[in-house]
Amino acid sequence: MTFLGISKSLQKEFSQSEVRDLSLLFDACDLTSRQYIDLNTLRAMFCLLGYKAAHKPTLALVKDLELNYKKISFEDFLQCLVVKQADTYDPYSDLKHVFDRFTEGKESIDQDTLVAKCRELGLSLGLQQV
């Protein structure tokens, strides 16, 4: 089953609610109501979503995906977004941030501190679960 007319490969990347939200953003930025945007609008949308969007890298992304930079459809936008997400996600940084938060600058964390931090976050884990 397809939702909002996107390909199965893109359905694997986004939930239905994400597609709806992104569709609303796309429609709001499609000032001509022609069902496509241009490169500058794509860059603006990336910025709205919190991504860096310099002209040359964004143009290179569009060309790498063999898209027309003057007519980027909603599905094209989603394809670009998949690449942007893959390029910007850094699991090491996320894990390091969480570890630093839990260890408060120390190089390690003991079980009691880990249990206490979990409880601060509303997780009721005991020593056995940890």
C-alpha atoms as a printed R data frame, in Angstrom:
    type eleno elety resid chain resno      x      y       z
1   ATOM     1    CA   MET     A     1  0.000  0.000   0.000
2   ATOM     2    CA   THR     A     2  1.348  3.433  -0.860
3   ATOM     3    CA   PHE     A     3  0.679  6.535   1.155
4   ATOM     4    CA   LEU     A     4  0.482  9.939  -0.459
5   ATOM     5    CA   GLY     A     5  1.675  8.384  -3.712
6   ATOM     6    CA   ILE     A     6  5.306  7.810  -2.753
7   ATOM     7    CA   SER     A     7  7.416  4.827  -3.753
8   ATOM     8    CA   LYS     A     8  7.846  1.785  -1.543
9   ATOM     9    CA   SER     A     9 11.530  2.577  -1.024
10  ATOM    10    CA   LEU     A    10 10.627  5.974   0.424
11  ATOM    11    CA   GLN     A    11  7.863  4.444   2.547
12  ATOM    12    CA   LYS     A    12 10.615  2.515   4.340
13  ATOM    13    CA   GLU     A    13 12.372  5.784   5.191
14  ATOM    14    CA   PHE     A    14  9.425  7.843   6.493
15  ATOM    15    CA   SER     A    15  6.339  7.199   8.589
16  ATOM    16    CA   GLN     A    16  2.920  8.244   7.279
17  ATOM    17    CA   SER     A    17  2.815 11.175   9.695
18  ATOM    18    CA   GLU     A    18  6.289 12.328   8.590
19  ATOM    19    CA   VAL     A    19  5.193 12.173   4.955
20  ATOM    20    CA   ARG     A    20  2.065 14.187   5.754
21  ATOM    21    CA   ASP     A    21  4.071 16.811   7.657
22  ATOM    22    CA   LEU     A    22  6.694 17.044   4.924
23  ATOM    23    CA   SER     A    23  3.945 17.258   2.324
24  ATOM    24    CA   LEU     A    24  2.457 20.234   4.162
25  ATOM    25    CA   LEU     A    25  5.870 21.915   4.211
26  ATOM    26    CA   PHE     A    26  6.394 21.164   0.516
27  ATOM    27    CA   ASP     A    27  2.964 22.535  -0.405
28  ATOM    28    CA   ALA     A    28  3.570 25.686   1.650
29  ATOM    29    CA   CYS     A    29  6.885 26.265  -0.135
30  ATOM    30    CA   ASP     A    30  5.475 25.478  -3.588
31  ATOM    31    CA   LEU     A    31  4.446 29.078  -4.205
32  ATOM    32    CA   THR     A    32  3.429 28.384  -7.802
33  ATOM    33    CA   SER     A    33  1.196 25.404  -6.863
34  ATOM    34    CA   ARG     A    34  2.713 23.439  -9.743
35  ATOM    35    CA   GLN     A    35  3.718 20.459  -7.577
36  ATOM    36    CA   TYR     A    36  7.430 21.166  -7.838
37  ATOM    37    CA   ILE     A    37 10.049 23.480  -6.356
38  ATOM    38    CA   ASP     A    38 13.411 24.768  -7.546
39  ATOM    39    CA   LEU     A    39 16.880 24.426  -6.048
40  ATOM    40    CA   ASN     A    40 16.691 27.639  -3.997
41  ATOM    41    CA   THR     A    41 13.394 26.548  -2.460
42  ATOM    42    CA   LEU     A    42 14.904 23.140  -1.685
43  ATOM    43    CA   ARG     A    43 17.784 24.874   0.091
44  ATOM    44    CA   ALA     A    44 15.335 26.998   2.090
45  ATOM    45    CA   MET     A    45 13.379 23.898   3.073
46  ATOM    46    CA   PHE     A    46 16.564 22.155   4.215
47  ATOM    47    CA   CYS     A    47 17.345 25.174   6.387
48  ATOM    48    CA   LEU     A    48 13.835 25.096   7.853
49  ATOM    49    CA   LEU     A    49 14.430 21.456   8.744
50  ATOM    50    CA   GLY     A    50 17.747 22.284  10.425
51  ATOM    51    CA   TYR     A    51 20.171 21.109   7.738
52  ATOM    52    CA   LYS     A    52 23.051 23.029   6.232
53  ATOM    53    CA   ALA     A    53 22.188 23.913   2.664
54  ATOM    54    CA   ALA     A    54 24.981 25.678   0.805
55  ATOM    55    CA   HIS     A    55 24.350 26.125  -2.913
56  ATOM    56    CA   LYS     A    56 27.114 23.914  -4.372
57  ATOM    57    CA   PRO     A    57 26.592 20.849  -2.132
58  ATOM    58    CA   THR     A    58 22.820 21.021  -2.622
59  ATOM    59    CA   LEU     A    59 23.221 21.298  -6.399
60  ATOM    60    CA   ALA     A    60 25.654 18.353  -6.311
61  ATOM    61    CA   LEU     A    61 23.110 16.328  -4.322
62  ATOM    62    CA   VAL     A    62 20.387 17.041  -6.879
63  ATOM    63    CA   LYS     A    63 22.711 16.155  -9.765
64  ATOM    64    CA   ASP     A    64 23.891 12.957  -8.030
65  ATOM    65    CA   LEU     A    65 20.254 11.870  -7.789
66  ATOM    66    CA   GLU     A    66 19.832 12.791 -11.486
67  ATOM    67    CA   LEU     A    67 17.073 15.301 -10.715
68  ATOM    68    CA   ASN     A    68 16.124 18.475 -12.561
69  ATOM    69    CA   TYR     A    69 17.202 21.309 -10.245
70  ATOM    70    CA   LYS     A    70 14.472 23.546 -11.694
71  ATOM    71    CA   LYS     A    71 11.639 21.041 -11.117
72  ATOM    72    CA   ILE     A    72 11.988 19.072  -7.900
73  ATOM    73    CA   SER     A    73  8.862 17.048  -7.094
74  ATOM    74    CA   PHE     A    74  7.724 16.016  -3.632
75  ATOM    75    CA   GLU     A    75  9.168 12.537  -4.129
76  ATOM    76    CA   ASP     A    76 12.442 14.092  -5.345
77  ATOM    77    CA   PHE     A    77 12.465 16.234  -2.188
78  ATOM    78    CA   LEU     A    78 12.034 13.109  -0.051
79  ATOM    79    CA   GLN     A    79 14.902 11.397  -1.893
80  ATOM    80    CA   CYS     A    80 17.125 14.405  -1.187
81  ATOM    81    CA   LEU     A    81 16.044 14.371   2.438
82  ATOM    82    CA   VAL     A    82 16.988 10.690   2.813
83  ATOM    83    CA   VAL     A    83 20.500 11.513   1.620
84  ATOM    84    CA   LYS     A    84 20.701 14.568   3.897
85  ATOM    85    CA   GLN     A    85 19.637 12.505   6.897
86  ATOM    86    CA   ALA     A    86 22.201  9.809   6.131
87  ATOM    87    CA   ASP     A    87 24.945 12.398   5.702
88  ATOM    88    CA   THR     A    88 24.231 14.205   8.945
89  ATOM    89    CA   TYR     A    89 23.450 11.395  11.382
90  ATOM    90    CA   ASP     A    90 26.359 10.600  13.638
91  ATOM    91    CA   PRO     A    91 25.474  7.875  16.162
92  ATOM    92    CA   TYR     A    92 28.842  8.272  17.906
93  ATOM    93    CA   SER     A    93 28.030 11.894  18.755
94  ATOM    94    CA   ASP     A    94 24.618 10.910  20.111
95  ATOM    95    CA   LEU     A    95 26.087  8.140  22.255
96  ATOM    96    CA   LYS     A    96 28.912 10.374  23.476
97  ATOM    97    CA   HIS     A    97 26.422 13.091  24.422
98  ATOM    98    CA   VAL     A    98 24.336 10.627  26.446
99  ATOM    99    CA   PHE     A    99 27.436  9.099  28.037
100 ATOM   100    CA   ASP     A   100 28.784 12.532  28.991
101 ATOM   101    CA   ARG     A   101 25.423 13.438  30.493
102 ATOM   102    CA   PHE     A   102 25.397 10.289  32.576
103 ATOM   103    CA   THR     A   103 29.052 10.389  33.656
104 ATOM   104    CA   GLU     A   104 29.214 14.141  34.327
105 ATOM   105    CA   GLY     A   105 32.761 14.391  32.974
106 ATOM   106    CA   LYS     A   106 34.113 11.146  34.440
107 ATOM   107    CA   GLU     A   107 35.599  8.436  32.254
108 ATOM   108    CA   SER     A   108 33.269  5.701  33.488
109 ATOM   109    CA   ILE     A   109 29.996  5.169  35.308
110 ATOM   110    CA   ASP     A   110 29.201  2.702  38.066
111 ATOM   111    CA   GLN     A   111 25.949  0.744  38.403
112 ATOM   112    CA   ASP     A   112 24.550  2.830  41.254
113 ATOM   113    CA   THR     A   113 25.063  6.076  39.336
114 ATOM   114    CA   LEU     A   114 23.529  4.559  36.208
115 ATOM   115    CA   VAL     A   115 20.456  3.419  38.160
116 ATOM   116    CA   ALA     A   116 20.143  6.884  39.752
117 ATOM   117    CA   LYS     A   117 20.408  8.626  36.357
118 ATOM   118    CA   CYS     A   118 17.770  6.306  34.884
119 ATOM   119    CA   ARG     A   119 15.440  7.125  37.769
120 ATOM   120    CA   GLU     A   120 16.017 10.871  37.180
121 ATOM   121    CA   LEU     A   121 14.784 10.282  33.633
122 ATOM   122    CA   GLY     A   122 11.714  8.426  34.866
123 ATOM   123    CA   LEU     A   123 13.010  4.940  34.090
124 ATOM   124    CA   SER     A   124 12.535  2.497  36.918
125 ATOM   125    CA   LEU     A   125 15.484  0.200  36.349
126 ATOM   126    CA   GLY     A   126 17.080 -1.716  39.174
127 ATOM   127    CA   LEU     A   127 20.556 -3.209  39.381
128 ATOM   128    CA   GLN     A   128 19.367 -6.447  37.760
129 ATOM   129    CA   GLN     A   129 18.099 -4.688  34.637
130 ATOM   130    CA   VAL     A   130 21.225 -2.572  34.348
